[in-house]
Amino acid sequence: MTKWTAADIADQQGRTFVVTGANSGLGEVAARALAKAGAHVVLACRDTTKGDAVARTIGDNAEVRRLDLADLASVRDFAGGIDSVDVLVNNAGVMAVPQRKTADGFEMQIGTNHLGHFALTGLLLGKITDRVVTMSSAAHQMGSIDLDDFNWENRKYNRWSAYGQSKLANLLFTYELQRRLAAAGSPVKAVAAHPGYASTNLQAHTESIQDKLMAVGNRIFAQSAEMGALPMLYAATAPGVAGGSYLGPDGLFEQRGHPKVVGSSKKSRDENTARALWSLSENLTGVEYTFG
């Protein structure tokens, strides 16, 4: 995978990808690259007006369907409208937002970044033929899973700790999903990726002075969204990717560069926590996975 770029994506004719949050940022970049390679791409967006604008510039290979990951009713409606999908890309997310709740009463970051995608994946699993790609972040390393106060109801809210928890949950979910798929003899693979430090509008929604500080960081330090999307695209399309892999940039501190297999924290590999998180997620979302 030395210096792999989007130009190296194999022909994707006849394949369908669902990309959450494809109306902007990394999701938009990924949708464009996949469609250019011949794939049919479903842009799963909360803001369908923005999604429609992106789809028009992509052409016939793109369609837009509404998906609000912060509302489980919307997740169920979306999943019910999908007949078959080769690759599900769980890309959408929020970062370091003020404390608020989803439509179902979950803390917004864990509800959107993890529980929404957990429910979506479970509801689509029997329709997926190839793989599930879930976006995490280097911020998973600062995360901890508090199973007793998952939704920050009994602690003082810390937006960055909540974000770290959600990104750690993404990895725990991916690794546990891969173990369960393998145990069931399923050919479907679960893979994770992170973009390094990429300049997107994700950094513009903290509703605090941090938005301005991160905007400066985006201009000075960040790589482009096109580069940040490469680990996701490699994870979603490369034929040799092993289930349970984690892809990120190959540069210093994994902040920028071309995709490679990277490591993750000890917490992300804790199988006991992963199983407990899985059970909690099924209970909270009401989505129970069926394998085989």
N, C-alpha and C positions, 0 to 999 in steps of 0.2 A: 504493500500500500504506500510505497515511498512517494511522497509529494502528490498523492491522489487529489484530483480536482473533480468538479462537477462534469467536466468534459469526459471523464472516464466512466461515467454511468453507462452501464450496458443498455441495450435496447429494451425498453419497457412496454412495447406494444402489447396490447391485450391484457395488461395488468391494471388493477384498480387500487389506488391508495386513498385512504382517508387521513387528512392532515388537520388536526385541531388547531385553531388559532391561525389559520392560513390567510387572514385578511391583512396581516402586517408582519414586519420583523422576520425572524428566522422561518416562520411557517410560510410566509409569502415567498421567500427566496426558495425554500424547498419545493413548494408547489410549482413554481415556474420551472425549476430544473427538472422535476419529474415529468411535467407535461412536455417539455422540450425533448425529453428522451422517449416520448411516445405514450406515456401512461395516461390513464384517465384519472383525474384527481378530484376528489370531493373536498371542497373547502368547507370545513365544519367551523362555522363562525357564529359568535353571539351577535355581532353587528353585520347583518347581511347586506346592508347598503355598502359598507366598505368592501365586503367580500365580493359583491357583484361588480364593483369597480375593478377589482383585481382580476376577476374571472374574464371580464370583457377584454382585458389586455392580453390574457393568456390564449383565449380562443376556445375552440370546440372541445378541447381536452379537459376543460375545467367546468365544474358545476358547483353551485353554492347551496348548502343546506344549513338551516339554523341549528345551532347547538350552544346552549348555555350550561357550562359545566358546574355552575353554582346553583343549578336547579335540577334536581333528579327527575322531575317530570319531563323537562326538556331533554335530558339524556335518554330517557326511555322512548320518547317520541322519535328522536333522531335514530336510535338503534333499530327501532321497529321499521324504519323506512329504508334500511340498508339490506339488500339481498345477499350480496357476496362482496368480500374485500380480500385482496391479497395481503396488503400491509396496512396496519393501523399505526399512525404516528401520533403519539400522545405528546404534543408540543406545547399547547396553550398553557399559560400560567400567569400568575400575578406575583409581584415581588415587593415585600416590605410596605404593604399598604396599611393604613390605619386600621384599628380594630373594628371589624364589622362582621356580620354573619351572612351566610348564604340563605337561600330561600328555605332550606331545610334546617336551619339553625346551627350549621357548622361554622367554626372560625373560617374566615374567607380563604386564607391561604391553604390550609390543609383541605378545606372543602373543594376548592377549585383544582389545585395542583395534584392532589392525591385522590381524594374520595370520588370526585367527578370522573376522573380517568379510570379509577378502579371499577366503578359501576359501568362505564362505557365499555371497557375491555371485557368484562364479564358478560354483558349483554350481547356483544358481538362475537364472542370467542368461537362459537360454533359456525360462524360465517367466515372466519379468517383462515386463509389457506397457507400463508407463508410465515409472517412474523409480526410481533408487536414491538415497536420502538418507543421507549419512554424517555423523555428529556429530564435529566437531573441537572446538577450544578456542582461546581467546586464548593459551594456553600453547604453541601451536605456534610462536610467535615466539621462544621460548627453546630450541627443539629443533634438533637436528642429526642427520642420518642418518649413522651409521657403518656402512658396508656391510661393513667388515672385522671388526667386532666388534658385530654387530647385537644379539646376545643377552647382551652384557656379561660375556663369559667371560674377557677379558684386561685389563679396566679395573676400577678401584675403583668399585663400584656407587654411583650417585647417583639416588635415587628420583625427584627432580624432573626431572633431565635425561632419565631414562628415560621419564617421562610426556611431556615435551616432544617427545621423538623419536617416540613413538607418535601424538601428535596432529598432528605435522608429516606423518607417514606417511599419516594419514587424508586430508589435503589433497592430497598428491602423488598418492595413489591416485585420488581423485575426479577431479582434472584429467586424469590419464592415461586413466582409464576413459572420460571424456567424449571425449577425442581419438580413442580407438579406436572408440567407438560411432559417432562422426560419420564417421570414415573408412570404416566398414563400411556406412554408409547406414542405420543403425538408428534407429528413432524413439524408442528408450529414452534417457532423459536421466540424467546423473549430477550430483547437486547436493550441496553441503555446507552445514552450518549450525553455529553455536555459540550457547550460551545466555546469554553474558555471565556475570555472577556470580549464580547462582541457588542458593537454599537447598535442598539435597537431602542424602540420606544418603551421597552420593559422598564427601563430606568427612569421613566418620566411620570410615574404614577404613585410615588410615596406621599404626595400631597404635603410635602415639607421642603425645607431648605436643601435637603439631600438631593432633590431633583436637579437643582442648579449645580451642585457639586459634582453629581454623576454626569451631567451634561458636559462639564469641562473634562472629566476623565474620559468620556467617550471620544472627544475630539483629540485628546493628546495620547492616550494609551491604548484604546480599544482597536481591535481589528474590525474589518467590515462584517456586515451581516452575511455577505456572500461567503466569507471565510468561516464565520461562526457556524454556518449551516452545514459545513462539510462533514463533521462527525455524524450528524443526524442522517445525512444523505448516504454516507458510506454504510452506516448501520442498517439503513432501510433497503439498500439495493445490492450491496456486494455479496456475491454468492458464497464466499468463503467465511463469512462471519459466523462464529460459533454462538450457540445459545448461551445466555448468561454473560456475554461480553459487555464491556463498558468502553466506549470510544470517546476520545477527547483529542485536543490539539497536541502536536508533538513538540511545541516550543517550550521555552523556559517557564517553569511552574504551570505548564499546561494552559497558559493564558492566550496563546495564539499559535497559528501554524496549521499544518495538515493533519488529517486524522490518523490516530494510532490507538491500539489497545492500551488503556491506562488502568491504574489501580484505584481502589476506593478504600474508605476508612474501615477499621475493624468493626465499628458499630454497624456498618452496612452489611456485614457478613454474618451477623449474629442470627442464627437460624431460630433460636427460641423467640427472640423479639419479632422476627419476621412472621412466624406462625401466629403469635399473639396479635400482631397488627392485622394480619389477614382475617382472623376471626372477628376482631373489632370492626374492621371495614365492612365485612359482610353484614354484621348486625346493624351498623349505622346506615348503610345504603339499602339494605333489604335485597341485595343482589348476591345470590349464591352461585358459585362457579360449577359448571358441569364439564368434566373432562372425558374424552373418549366417546 
